C-alpha cells in the first residue's frame, strides 16, 4: 500500500462522508485503510479504499490493531454512529472498556477525545475530518431563493442562542423553534428525529437551527446537513434551516438547495 507516510486511516461511521473522504484522499495519491463499523458503515466504502477492516462499536483495541497493522500513522473520523446503539448490544473489548472506565460522563466529545487520545498514545495522529474536503463547508449567506422573513430571522437568533448553550453542555447541536418558543432540542435521537418531533408540534413554519459547539473540536463530530435534512423538513412543513457558516458540512449541496427552493424552504448560513 505504499510507504507509511502515504497511508491514511479512516475510522468510518455511516453516511456518505467516509466515501467522500476516501475518494478525496485517493485523488491526492494516498493509500487508504478503513476501519468500518458493522451495521453503520456503507458497504460501498470497500470499493473506495485499499483495505477495509470491519469491527463492532466499542472494539477500540481491534480498531488500533487494524490501523497499526496496515501502516496508518494518521487517521480521521468520518461519518455518523447511531447514538442510541450505544445502549443496544455494545460489547466493548478490553481497550474499549479501559477508556470507558476513565470517563465520568458519556458525552460525545468526551468519548471522542478519549478515543483520539488513546490512538495518539499508540502513535496514530487524528487529523481533521474535513482535511480533504474543505469545499463542503457552508458559505456565509442565504443559499436559497427565498430569504427569511423578519419573524423567521427573530426565531433564528433566538434558536441560535439556545443551540449554542445546548452545544456548550455537549448535549446536541440542533433546536427547532417557532415564535421564540423551543419545540424540540436534540439529544441522543439525532437531528432528523429532532426535526420530526419539533415539526409535528409546530404544525408548520418551524425554524431549524444547527450550529457547532462553542468548543467544537473540528477533528470530529462536525455538524452536517444535506438533501435528507431538507426532505425531513419538507415532510413536517418546516420553513427555515439555519446553519453555521464555515463550521457546518453540506452534503449534496446543489441537490439540497434545489429541493429547498422547490419546497419554499429557506436555507441560511450565518
C-alpha positions in Angstrom: 0.0 0.0 0.0 3.0 2.3 -0.3 5.2 3.8 2.4 3.8 4.7 5.8 3.6 8.4 5.1 1.3 7.7 2.2 -1.3 5.8 4.2 -4.4 7.4 5.7 -6.7 5.6 8.1 -10.4 6.4 8.0 -12.4 5.5 11.1 -15.8 5.2 9.3 -19.3 5.6 10.6 -22.5 5.8 8.5 -23.5 8.1 5.7 -21.6 9.3 2.6 -18.9 11.3 4.5 -16.4 8.3 4.7 -16.8 7.6 1.0 -16.2 11.2 0.1 -13.2 11.4 2.3 -11.7 8.2 0.9 -12.3 9.4 -2.7 -10.6 12.7 -2.0 -7.6 11.1 -0.2 -7.1 8.7 -3.1 -7.1 11.6 -5.6 -4.3 13.0 -3.6 -2.3 9.9 -4.1 -2.7 8.4 -0.6 -3.4 4.8 0.2 -6.5 4.4 2.4 -7.3 1.8 5.0 -10.7 2.0 6.5 -11.9 0.7 9.8 -15.7 0.3 9.4 -18.5 -0.3 11.9 -20.9 -3.2 11.3 -24.4 -2.0 11.0 -23.4 1.6 10.4 -20.9 2.0 7.6 -22.0 1.7 3.9 -20.5 -1.5 2.4 -19.8 0.6 -0.7 -16.8 2.0 1.1 -14.9 -1.2 0.4 -14.8 -0.1 -3.3 -13.2 3.2 -2.4 -10.3 2.0 -0.2 -7.2 -0.2 -0.4 -8.1 -2.2 2.6 -11.2 -2.4 4.9 -11.5 -4.0 8.3 -14.9 -4.4 10.0 -15.4 -4.0 13.7 -18.2 -3.7 16.2 -18.9 -0.5 18.1 -16.7 -0.3 21.2 -13.9 -2.5 19.8 -11.2 0.1 20.3 -8.4 -2.5 20.6 -9.4 -4.0 17.2 -9.5 -0.5 15.7 -6.0 0.4 16.8 -4.6 -3.0 15.7 -6.1 -2.6 12.3 -4.7 0.8 11.7 -1.2 -0.1 13.0 -1.1 -3.4 11.1 -1.8 -1.6 7.9 0.7 1.2 8.5 -1.6 4.1 9.1 0.0 6.8 11.3 -2.6 9.4 10.5 -6.3 8.8 10.7 -9.6 10.8 10.5 -13.0 10.1 11.9 -15.8 10.4 9.3 -19.5 9.5 9.4 -22.2 9.0 11.9 -22.8 6.5 14.7 -26.4 6.0 15.7 -26.1 7.1 19.3 -29.0 5.0 20.6 -27.0 1.9 19.6 -24.7 2.8 22.5 -27.4 1.2 24.6 -28.0 -1.8 22.4 -25.7 -4.9 22.4 -22.4 -2.9 22.6 -19.7 -5.3 23.7 -16.5 -3.2 24.1 -13.2 -5.1 24.0 -10.6 -4.7 26.8 -9.2 -1.5 25.4 -12.7 0.0 24.9 -13.6 -0.9 28.5 -10.4 0.7 29.8 -11.1 4.0 28.0 -14.8 4.0 29.1 -13.9 3.4 32.7 -11.9 6.7 32.7 -15.0 8.7 31.7 -17.2 10.3 34.4 -19.8 11.3 31.8 -20.6 9.8 28.4 -20.8 13.0 26.4 -20.0 12.9 22.7 -16.9 15.0 22.8 -15.6 13.3 26.0 -15.8 9.9 24.3 -14.2 11.0 21.0 -11.4 12.9 22.7 -10.7 9.8 24.9 -10.6 7.6 21.8 -8.4 10.2 20.0 -6.1 10.3 23.0 -5.7 6.6 23.1 -4.9 6.5 19.3 -2.3 9.2 19.7 -0.7 7.3 22.6 -0.4 4.4 20.1 1.3 6.7 17.6 -1.7 7.4 15.4 -2.4 11.1 14.9 -6.1 12.1 14.5 -6.4 14.8 11.8 -9.4 17.0 11.0 -12.3 15.1 9.5 -12.5 17.8 6.8 -8.8 17.9 5.9 -9.5 16.6 2.4 -12.9 18.2 1.9 -12.8 21.9 2.8 -15.3 22.7 0.0 -18.1 21.0 2.0 -18.2 23.9 4.5 -21.3 26.1 4.2 -20.5 29.5 2.8 -22.0 32.5 4.5 -25.3 34.0 3.4 -28.7 32.9 2.2 -28.3 29.9 0.0 -31.8 29.7 -1.4 -34.0 31.9 -3.5 -36.3 32.6 -0.5 -34.8 34.7 2.3 -36.0 34.5 5.9 -38.9 36.8 6.9 -38.5 39.2 9.8 -40.2 36.8 12.2 -38.1 33.9 10.9 -34.9 36.0 11.5 -36.0 36.6 15.1 -36.5 32.8 15.5 -33.1 32.1 14.0 -31.4 34.5 16.5 -33.4 33.0 19.4 -32.7 29.4 18.3 -29.0 30.2 17.8 -28.6 31.2 21.5 -30.4 28.0 22.7 -28.4 25.8 20.3 -25.1 27.3 21.4 -26.0 26.6 25.0 -27.0 23.1 24.2 -23.7 22.6 22.5 -21.8 24.1 25.4 -23.3 21.4 27.6 -22.4 18.8 24.9 -26.0 17.5 24.6 -26.7 18.2 20.9 -26.3 20.7 18.1 -29.8 21.3 16.8 -33.0 23.0 18.0 -36.4 23.6 16.5 -38.2 26.8 17.4 -41.3 28.8 16.4 -42.4 32.2 17.6 -39.5 32.3 20.1 -40.6 29.0 21.6 -38.5 25.9 21.8 -40.3 23.0 20.2 -37.5 20.4 20.3 -33.9 20.1 21.3 -31.5 17.4 20.0 -30.2 14.7 22.4 -29.4 11.1 21.6 -32.0 10.7 18.9 -30.2 12.8 16.3 -31.1 15.8 14.1 -33.7 14.2 11.8 -35.8 12.9 14.7 -35.5 16.3 16.4 -36.9 18.0 13.3 -39.7 15.5 13.1 -40.7 15.9 16.7 -40.4 19.7 16.6 -42.2 19.9 13.3 -45.1 17.8 14.5 -45.6 20.1 17.5 -45.2 23.3 15.5 -47.6 22.1 12.7 -45.9 24.2 10.0 -43.4 27.1 9.8 -40.9 25.7 12.3 -37.3 27.1 12.2 -34.5 24.6 12.5 -31.1 25.8 13.8 -28.0 23.7 13.8 -24.7 25.1 15.0 -21.2 23.9 16.1 -20.4 23.6 19.8 -18.7 26.7 21.3 -15.6 24.5 21.9 -16.0 22.4 18.8 -13.2 20.0 18.1 -13.0 20.1 14.3 -11.4 16.7 14.2 -14.7 15.0 14.7 -18.5 15.5 15.2 -18.7 18.4 12.9 -22.3 19.4 12.3 -23.8 18.3 8.9 -26.8 18.9 6.8 -27.9 17.8 3.3 -30.6 16.7 1.0 -32.1 14.3 3.5 -32.3 17.1 6.1 -34.5 19.1 3.7 -36.6 16.0 2.9 -37.4 15.6 6.6 -38.2 19.4 7.0 -40.4 19.2 3.9 -42.5 16.3 5.5 -43.2 18.4 8.6 -43.6 21.7 6.7 -40.7 23.4 8.4 -39.8 26.7 6.8 -36.1 27.6 7.6 -32.8 25.8 8.1 -30.1 28.0 9.7 -26.6 26.6 10.0 -23.2 28.0 11.0 -21.1 29.2 8.1 -17.6 27.7 7.9 -18.4 25.1 10.6 -21.2 23.1 9.0 -20.7 20.5 6.3 -23.3 20.5 3.5 -23.6 17.2 1.6 -25.1 17.2 -2.0 -25.3 21.0 -1.8 -26.7 21.6 -5.3 -29.5 19.0 -4.8 -30.1 20.1 -1.3 -30.7 23.8 -2.3 -32.7 22.8 -5.4 -35.0 20.7 -3.2 -35.3 23.5 -0.7 -36.2 26.0 -3.4 -38.8 23.7 -4.8 -40.3 23.3 -1.3 -40.1 27.0 -0.5 -37.7 26.3 2.4 -35.1 29.0 3.3 -31.5 27.8 4.0 -29.2 30.4 5.5 -25.7 30.1 6.9 -24.5 32.8 9.4 
